[in-house]
Amino acid sequence: MRPATATVHERRRVPTGDDPGSAAVGRARSAASPLLYSPRMASTAASLPSGFRRIFAWPRVRFTLLVSVGLGALMGLHADAAWLVTVVRVVIIAFVALFMFGWLERWPRQLPRWLPRTVLRLVGIAASLPFASFFAFGITSGASEHDFAFLFGVAMLIAPWIAIGTILRQRDAFAREQALEFDLQRSEFERRESDARLRLLQAQVEPHFLFNTLANVQALVDSGSPQASKVLSSLIAYLRAAVPRMHAQMATLASEVELVRAYLDLMQMRMPDRLQYAIHLEPAAAQLQCPPMTLLTLVENAVRHGIDPGERGGRIDADLWLRDGRCVIRVTDTGVGLTAKTQGLGTGLSNLRERLRLAFAGEARFTMTEITPHGVCAEINFPASPK
């Protein structure tokens, strides 16, 4: 059946990420390794450094040095000890806190459900600060109670907040990576689904085409036409060449034109006085690709619903050309035109519209309009894809 107008379009949605930072999500999750959702994420996690290389990774060391040196420089202005000694003490305390922060990031491997790892890391940092302060003052000279209390108090006030900020930043970075991974995974699943649906639709083209062609041969046999034997022989030779191409994912316009020309030759044997046709393929468009049987579906629709029902028959013109990076296929006929009985989508055109949507991700346009004084113009417009 013939549609009045059909336009193909598609929209896609981008997924969002989830936050896997908490260790209390479930008893089955191991706190020693990140939550993995795909082989790509597993390989990425496996490539990350471990042990001391992870704890003292350069981005962490750089951040710790910048913060501790800056803070130590400010505190050295108000300390009793020398300015450089105060800076060294602050750096020592900062690196002890960094070690505790990184160590508790991986150990222990499993935690009780009631103890989030974030809380454990904050408590561990707070507990390490007194020992870090004693160690820093023990290996430097010029210690005083004022400097110890001053340095310890500032460390207890600032270090946990820096740790919280770092944890939140890690979670945000992981969430972004996970969102990107989910996007890639969904795109892959959508591509596989589209390929499967496209193969299914192409499998439906073959019996639909064969049944229609055999029906034409039956009409010749029933009418006692002397052309029936000749048409049947031509049909067998044509099907031997055409059927294998139906299983291809894409076909060139040159091969499409070759099939359509053979098909119209067969139809012209059946109704030599009622069918005329012309096919024009622009050389620049010959190697462009489209779903197999695209042109044949339009031409067959024109024969069955335009030329065949009319007593006078008519003419079919097929034009294929390249324009502004897009391929245009236009099939016009001077048949009976769009009638009340031909409104809506038949099997062939419904199948073609869906195959175009899947093959070109919603970038194809398919329209059918009635022309004056009678006839139909079917046009397909899609991105040019060379072989």
Residue pairs with C-beta under 8 A, 6 or more apart in sequence:
1 305
1 342
1 343
1 344
1 345
1 346
1 349
2 301
2 305
2 338
2 342
2 343
2 344
2 346
2 349
2 368
2 376
3 343
3 344
3 345
3 349
3 353
3 368
4 338
4 343
4 368
4 369
4 370
5 367
5 368
5 369
6 345
6 349
6 353
6 366
6 367
6 368
7 365
7 366
7 367
8 353
8 356
8 357
8 360
8 362
8 364
8 365
8 366
9 357
9 362
10 357
10 361
10 362
11 362
12 190
14 183
15 179
15 182
15 183
15 186
16 179
16 182
17 175
17 176
17 177
17 178
17 179
17 180
17 182
18 175
18 178
19 171
19 174
19 175
20 34
20 35
20 174
20 178
21 118
21 167
21 170
21 171
21 174
22 116
22 117
22 118
23 29
23 31
23 111
23 115
23 116
23 117
23 118
24 111
24 113
24 114
24 115
24 116
27 113
29 35
30 109
30 110
31 106
31 108
31 109
31 110
31 111
31 117
32 106
32 107
32 109
32 110
33 45
34 41
34 45
34 174
36 42
36 45
37 178
37 181
37 182
37 185
38 181
38 185
40 181
40 184
41 177
41 178
41 181
44 177
48 54
49 57
50 106
54 102
54 105
54 106
55 98
55 99
55 101
55 102
55 103
55 105
56 98
56 99
56 102
60 98
60 102
61 98
63 166
64 94
64 95
64 98
65 91
67 94
67 162
68 87
68 90
68 91
68 93
68 94
68 95
69 87
69 90
69 91
71 90
71 94
71 154
71 158
72 86
72 87
72 88
72 89
72 90
72 91
73 83
73 87
75 86
75 90
75 150
75 151
75 154
76 82
76 83
76 84
76 85
76 86
76 87
77 83
78 150
79 85
79 86
79 146
79 147
79 150
79 151
80 142
80 144
80 146
80 147
81 89
81 140
81 141
81 142
81 143
81 144
81 147
82 142
85 140
85 141
85 142
86 147
86 151
88 136
88 140
89 133
89 136
89 137
89 140
89 151
90 136
90 151
90 155
92 132
92 135
92 136
92 139
93 129
93 132
93 133
93 136
93 151
93 155
93 159
94 159
96 128
96 129
96 131
96 132
96 135
96 136
97 125
97 128
97 129
97 132
97 155
97 159
97 163
99 128
100 121
100 124
100 125
100 128
101 121
101 124
101 125
101 163
101 166
103 124
104 117
104 120
104 121
104 124
105 117
105 121
111 117
111 120
118 164
118 167
121 163
121 167
122 160
122 163
122 164
125 159
125 160
125 163
126 156
126 159
126 160
129 152
129 155
129 156
129 159
130 152
132 155
133 148
133 151
133 152
133 155
136 151
137 143
137 147
137 148
137 151
194 358
194 361
197 354
197 358
198 249
198 291
198 355
198 358
198 359
199 249
201 351
201 354
201 355
201 358
202 246
202 247
202 249
202 291
202 292
202 293
202 355
204 347
204 351
205 246
205 292
205 293
205 297
205 348
205 351
206 243
206 246
208 347
208 348
208 351
209 242
209 246
209 293
209 296
209 300
209 348
210 239
212 300
212 304
213 235
213 239
213 263
213 266
216 231
216 266
216 267
216 270
217 228
217 231
217 232
217 235
219 270
220 227
220 228
220 231
220 270
221 228
225 270
227 269
227 270
230 269
231 266
231 269
231 270
234 262
234 265
234 266
234 269
235 266
238 262
238 263
238 266
241 259
241 262
242 259
242 262
245 251
245 255
245 259
245 292
246 292
246 293
247 292
248 292
249 291
249 292
250 289
250 290
250 291
250 292
250 359
250 385
250 387
251 289
251 290
251 291
251 292
251 293
251 294
252 286
252 287
252 288
252 289
252 387
253 281
253 285
253 286
253 287
253 288
253 289
253 290
253 295
253 320
253 327
253 329
254 281
254 286
254 287
256 290
256 292
256 293
256 294
256 295
256 296
256 320
257 279
257 281
257 295
257 318
257 320
259 293
259 295
259 296
260 279
260 295
260 296
260 299
260 318
261 279
263 296
263 299
263 300
264 275
264 277
264 279
264 299
264 303
264 316
267 275
267 303
268 275
268 277
271 307
271 308
271 313
273 313
274 307
274 310
274 312
274 313
274 314
275 303
275 307
275 313
275 314
275 315
275 316
276 313
276 314
276 315
276 316
277 315
277 316
277 317
277 318
278 315
278 316
278 317
278 318
279 317
279 318
279 319
280 317
280 318
280 319
280 320
280 321
281 320
281 321
282 320
282 321
282 322
284 321
284 322
285 320
285 321
285 322
285 327
285 384
287 386
287 387
288 322
288 327
288 384
288 385
288 386
288 387
289 385
289 386
289 387
290 327
290 329
290 359
290 380
290 382
290 385
291 352
291 355
291 356
291 359
293 352
294 329
294 352
294 355
294 356
294 380
295 318
295 320
295 329
295 331
297 348
297 349
297 351
297 352
298 318
298 329
298 331
298 352
298 378
298 380
299 316
299 318
299 331
300 348
301 346
301 348
301 349
301 378
302 316
302 331
302 332
302 333
302 335
302 376
302 378
303 316
303 333
305 335
305 336
305 342
306 314
306 316
306 333
306 334
306 335
306 336
306 337
306 375
306 376
307 313
307 314
307 316
307 333
307 335
308 335
309 335
309 336
310 335
310 336
313 335
314 333
314 334
314 335
314 375
315 333
315 334
316 331
316 332
316 333
317 331
317 332
317 333
318 329
318 330
318 331
319 328
319 329
319 330
319 331
320 327
320 328
320 329
320 330
321 327
321 328
322 328
322 384
325 383
325 384
326 381
326 382
326 383
326 384
327 381
327 382
327 383
327 384
327 385
328 379
328 380
328 381
329 379
329 380
329 381
330 377
330 378
330 379
330 380
331 377
331 378
331 379
332 371
332 375
332 376
332 377
332 378
333 375
333 376
334 374
334 375
335 374
335 375
335 376
336 374
337 370
337 371
337 374
337 375
337 376
338 368
338 370
338 376
345 353
352 366
353 366
356 364
356 366
356 380
356 382
357 364
359 382
360 382
360 383
363 382
363 383
364 380
364 381
364 382
364 383
365 379
365 380
365 381
365 382
366 378
366 379
366 380
366 381
367 378
367 379
368 376
368 377
368 378
368 379
369 376
369 377
370 376
370 377
371 377
